[in-house]
Amino acid sequence: MKGLFPQFDPGAKVDFKTIWEEAQFVFDTNVLLNLYRYRASTRDQLVEVLEELSDRIWIPHHVALEFQRNRLKVIADQNARFSDVRVAIDRARENLQADLGKLQLERRHSLIDPAPVINGFATVAKEFLATLDTVQQGQQKLTDPDPLKEKVETLFDGRVGPAPPDQKALNEIYRQAEARYAKKIPPGYMDSTKDKDDLDEHYHGGITYKRKFGDFVVWHQVLEFAKSSRIKTLIFVTDDSKEDWWWVIKSDGPKTLGPRPELIEEALRMGEVSSFHMYKPENFLFFSKKFLKADVSTETIEEVRDVSKVRADSNDRLVNFIKESSLAEEAVLRWLERRFPVVESKRTGFPDFVATVQGKRFGFEVKLLRNVVALLNRIRDVAYRAHYEISEGRLDLLTIVWVIDPSQDVDELVERMRPGLKDMPMRVRSLVGTLANKGEADSDFVPLREFALNELSSQAEQISRNAS
């Protein structure tokens, strides 16, 4: 069976020198957006590598679209970091003074004088903040001319794939993606819940796009490009670290062996390429230095690695949150099935579950709650979405099920909710609970407190009591 399964042989001997001389390089959106996250010297070196490869670079239309849509968000996020740093320094200064003040050293210990460390901290902080102000002046502003955007657009001028011809064609891609996600066929299935809490759709060029299918749209367009252009060697560069792109094996810790075997197989079979490879940005720069003799410093590679790690850590937290949310939903579903004769699951819609009693439809939307600060905004978003469903006659009552950590104080949580609830829609309730045997597949949902966000219709409330 030699040669039958090349996608499962990450240790196969490869002539990388020839690959780098012949390959077509395709870039993901995150690689382009990261240019705004790097220092100027790092950004310039990466751009120089792209310029050297300018006759062999290409991006799918969806990558170009997402770059334009998300560029300002990344710039805004980078600008916000300056304020975050200032707040952190002010907080550290206040905490230092408060902690030393609590010791009452002037009364309890005549030999210890905290003034030098307080004044020293203030001096260092002042100097740092002055430098920060200077650095911020060079930060890209939202409404200023953007030379980096112009550079990217020039680099990829004439090197962007075609847009979907119409909504029908894109919907067919979505249909394929939906079927693949259900079977966890890569790429993209890790984004399958992107539409749960946030707006999933956006409109461009007369076509409605769905965020959760973005990765698969990119992949589909890459394969179409490879096939139509008769590309034989293709290198895809992405800063996406999720498991639906990379083949990761646990061996004394997680080891990334390369792209998912399914992707290699599809690239060979559907893209009709002879050789498919994937790099993260740091490896792309490392090998460009080796095979292109590009002027890439060690510091640049280290910064690119650090930025990727920050993004990967953030993504890992999101993935863990999604997994915990799924366990919470399963626990709430089991709890509902013990109390209602009919429970309908609507995992890809709103709300998560609908229980039917005496012809009345009671919706349950499950929210795993970690951040209490963002609680009121989430309540309002869900409550008004519920109001729409109720006004359209699709629900008679909606209960928001907040799943909290056992260590959280329920009374404090409820009090944080109350001030912003007086104008909430009618027929929306809130139920706070936790999970017993947390983290296990068969964990139980334990209700702790239920209360109305506003007055409920007496009929709906009575039916709810009878059902429980």
N, C-alpha and C positions, 0 to 999 in steps of 0.2 A: 504493500500500500504506500510505498515511497512516493512522495510528491502529491498525494491525494488531498492532504489537509495542511497546506502551507500556513494557514491562518493560526494554527496551534503550535507554531515553531518559532518562538521569540528568539531562540539562540542560533537560528540559521545564519550561515556566513553571508554577509552582505557587502557589496562593493560600494561603500558610501561615497567614495571619491567620484565615481561615475554617476551615482545618483544625484549628487549635488551639481554636477556639470549638466545634467539633462532635465532635472525635475521641474515641473510646474508647481509654483508655490501658491497655496490658497490660504487666506487668513480669515479667522473668526472675528466677530465684532469686538470681543473683549480685548483682543490684541491691539486694535486701533484705539479703543477707549483708554487703554492703559497708558497711552502716550501722554494723556493729561495728568496721570498719577505719578509719572517719573520726574526726576530732576532734569533740568535743561540738558546737561551733558549726556545723561543716559538716553533721553529722548532723541537727541541729535545723532548719537551713534546708531540707534535702531533705524532711524530714518535714512542714514547713509547706507546701511545694509540693504534697505528696500530699494534705494536708488540704484545700487549696484546690480540688483536683480530685476530692474524695472521692466525688462523685456520678457520676464518669466513670472510675473505676479498677477494675481487675479482675485476678485472677491465676488461671491454670489450677490444678487440684487438684494436679498434679505439682509445681508451683512451691511451693505451700503445704507439701506433704509434705517436699520437699527442704530447705526453709527450717528446718522443725522438726528434721529429721535432722542437718543440718550446722551448726546454730547453735552448739552447744557446741564443735564442732571449731574453728570460727573464733575463738571466745572463748579457747580453750586456746592456739591459735596466737598470738594477740595477747599473752596472758600470758607465753608462752615468750620473746617478744622482749625482755622486761626482763632475763631471765637471759642471753640472748645478748649484750646490750649490756654487762652487767657482765663477762662473760668476755672480750669484745673489749678492754675498758679494762684489765683485769688483764694480758692478753697484751701490750698495747701498752706498759704500764709495765715489765713484765719484759724485753721486747725492747729498750726504750730503755736500761735499766740494763745489760743484757748487752752491747749493742753498744758503749756508751761504755766499759764495763769492759774490753772486748777491746783498746781503744786504749791502755790503760795510761798515761793522760795524766799521772798523778802521777809517773811515772818518766821519761816521754819528752818532756814539754812543761810546763815550770813555769808558763807564762803562761795555760794553758787550764784553767779550773775548771768541771767539768760539774755541780757541786752545784746551782747556781741553776736550771738547766733541769730537773734531776731533781726538785728540791723544788717548782719551779713547776708541773710536770706533776702531781705528787702533790696539790698544793693545788686545782688546777682539777678534777682527777678527783674529789676528795672532795666539792667543791661540787656537781658535776654529779650524782654518785651520790645525794647528799642530795635533790636535786630529783627525781631518778628515783624515789626511795622515795615521795615525796609524790604523784607522778603515779600510781604503781602502786596507791596506796590507793584511787584513784577508778576503777580499772579494774574492769570487770564480772567477778565471780567465778563459777565454774561452778555453785556450789550456792546462791548468793544469789538473792533475788527479782530478776527481770529486767524493769525498767520498759520497756526498748526492745521486748522481745518482746510485752509487753502492749499497747504503742502500735501495733505492726504488726498484731496480732490485732484490735484495735479498728478500725483503719483499713479492714481488708479483711473485717470482719464482714459476712456476707451477700454478699460479692463474690468468692467462690471458686467455681470450677467444680466439677462433679460428679466423683466418683471413677469409675474404670472399673467397670462393673457386676459383672464377674466375671473369672476367669482366662482364660476362653475369649476374651472380648472383647479383653483386653490382649495375649494371644498373637497375635491377628490383627494388631494394630498392630505387634508385634515381627516378624511375618512380612513385613509391608510394609517395615519398616525394614531388615531383612536384605537384601531384594532391592534396595532403594535404595542401601544402603551399598556393595554389590558394584559398582554402576554410578556411585558417587560423586555421587549425587543429594542435594543438601542438604535439610535440615540434618542434622548428627549424624554423618556418616561419618568425621569426624576422631576420633571416640571409639570407632571400631570395634575397637580393640585394648585397651580398658579392662579386658577380662576376661582378658588374657594373664598378668599377674603378680599381680593383686589379686583378692580376692573380689568377684565381680560382682553377686551377688544379695542382696536383702534382702526381708524379709517384712513386710507391713502389711495389716491389714484382711482377712485371709484370702487375700491375693493376693501372689504372688512377683514382685518388680520386678527388672529388669536395668539396671545403671548405664549400660551402653554405649548403650542406646536412649533415655536420658532426654531428650536434646534433641528427638528426633523425637516422643516422647510429648507434650512441651510444645507443639510445633508443631501436632500433630494436634488437641490440645485447644483451641488458639487458633482453628484453622479451624472446628472444630465450634461453638465459642461464637459466632464471627462470623456463621456461617450461621444458627444457630438463633435468635440475637437480632436478626438482620437489621441488623447493624452495617454502616454504609456507609463510615465513615472510621476506620481503626484505626492506632494508633501503638504499636509494640512497642519497649520499652526494655530493652536487654541490655548487659551488660559483657563478653560473649563476643566475643573478637576474632578467632576462627579463620576460616579461609577458607570453611568450610561455612556461614557466615552472611553474610559480606560480599563484595561484588564489588570485587576489588582488581586494578588494572592497573599494570604496570610502566612508568612514564614518568618518567625522571629520578628513580628511586626508586619505591617502592610508593605508589600513590594509591588511597584508598578512595572509590569512587564512590557507594556506597549498598548496600542489601541485594542479595543475589544475585538476578539476574533470575528464576531459577526460583521463588524465594519470592514475588516480586511476582506472577508469573503464577498461582501456586497460590492466593494470597490472593484474587485477582480471580475465578478460575475456581471454586475449591472453597469458599472462604470467602464468595464472592459479595459482597465489598466493592468499593466504587468507587475507594477510595484507600487504599493501604497504605504506611506509612513506618516506618523503624527509626532509633532514636537510641541512641548510647552515653550513659552517665550525664552526662558533661560537657556534651554538646550538648543533652540534655534540660533541664538546668538553665539553660544559656545562653538557649534559646528560651523557657523559662518566665519568665525575667526580661524578655525582649523582648515576648512576647505576653500574658503574664498580669500583667505588672508586679510579679512576685514579688520579694521582698527577698532577693536572692542576691548575695553579694559576689564580687568578683574572686578573693579568696583561697580562697573555697569552691570555685569552678570549677577553680582551679589544683590544689587538693588532690585533688579528685575525678579530675582528669586524671592526677595523679601516681600515685594508687592504681591506676587502670586500667592505667597503663603498667607498673607493677611486676608486675601480674597477667599482662599481655600478654607481658612479657619471660619470665616463668616459663613461660607456655604455649608460647612460641616454643622455649624450650629443650626442653620436653617433645616438641613436634612434631619437632624435629631429632633427638632421641633415638629417636623412633619410626621416622623415616626411616632412620637409621643401623642400627637393629635389623633393619629389613626387609632392608636390603642384606646384613647379616651372615647372616641366615637364608637368603637366596638363595645366598650363597657356600657356606655349609655344605651346602645341598641339592645343589649341583653336585658338591661334594666327595664326598658320600655316594653319589650316582648313579654315580660312577666306581668305587666299591668294592663296592656291593651290587647284586645283580640286580633286586631289587624294593624301591622306597622309596615309602612312602605319606606324603603331606603332610597334616597335620592342623592347619592354621593357626588355626582357631578353637577347638581343643581342646588336650588335653595327652596326650603331648608334641607338639612341633612335627612330628617325623618319626618314622616307624617303618620299619625295614628288616627284611626277612624272609630268613632263611638256614636251610635244612634244617628248616623248620617252627618255628624259634625266632624270636621277635619282639624286636627290639632298638630301644628308644626313644632318641631324641636330643632334648633340650630345649636350645635355644640362648639364651644370656644375654649381652647386650652389657654389659661390665663397665667402668664409669667410676669408681665409688666403692668403693674397697677396704674402707673402714670397714664398709660394710653387707654385706660379702661373706658372713660366717658366717650371718647371718639368712637370706639368700637361699638359701644351700646347704641349710640345714635345711628351709626351706619346700619347696624342690623335692624334696629327698631323701625327705621323709616323704610327699609326694604320690606320688612314684614308688613308694615302699613299698606304698602302697595299691593302685596299679595292678598291681604285681607280685603282691601277695597275692590279688588278685581274678582272677589268671590272664590278664590282658590284656597283660602284658609279661614277658619273661624277664630282661631287663637294661635299665638306664637309664643313659645317659651324659649328664652335664651338660656342654655345650660352652660354655666361657667364652671369648668373643671380646674380646681386650684390645688396647689401643693398642700399636703397635710399640715405643714408648718405655718401656712398663712393664717392670719387672724381674720375670721369670717366677719366679726363685728366691725372691725376696721374697714374691711372691704365694702360692706354694705353702707357704712357711713360715707365712704368716698363716692359711692354711687348716687346717693340721695340728692345732693344739691343740684345736679344737672338733669333730674328726671321729671320735673314738674310739668314740662311741656311735651312729654313723650306721648306717642300715639296710644290710643286705647287698645285693649285686647292684646297687650304684650306683657308677658310675665318674665321674671328672672328667677332662675334656680341655681343656687350655688352648691357644689358638691365636690367630693374628692374621690380618689381611687384607692381601694384596698388592694394589697398585693401589687403596688405600682411597678410598672415595667414588665409584668408578666402578661402573656397573651390572654389569660382568662381573668384579668383583674376585674374587680367589682366596683361599680359606681355607687357611692354612698351619698345620698342627699343630705345637705346640712341646713340650708335656709332657702325658703321660697317667699317671694313677695311680688306684688304688682308694680310695674313701672308706671301705671296709671290705673284708674278705675276700670274694672272689667265688667262686661255685661253679666248680669246675675245668672242668666241662663247658661252661658259658657262656663262660668265659674262653678256652677252647681254640677254640670256634667263632668267637669274635670275632677271634682271631689268624689263623685260617684265612681269614676273610673279607677281612682286610686284606692 
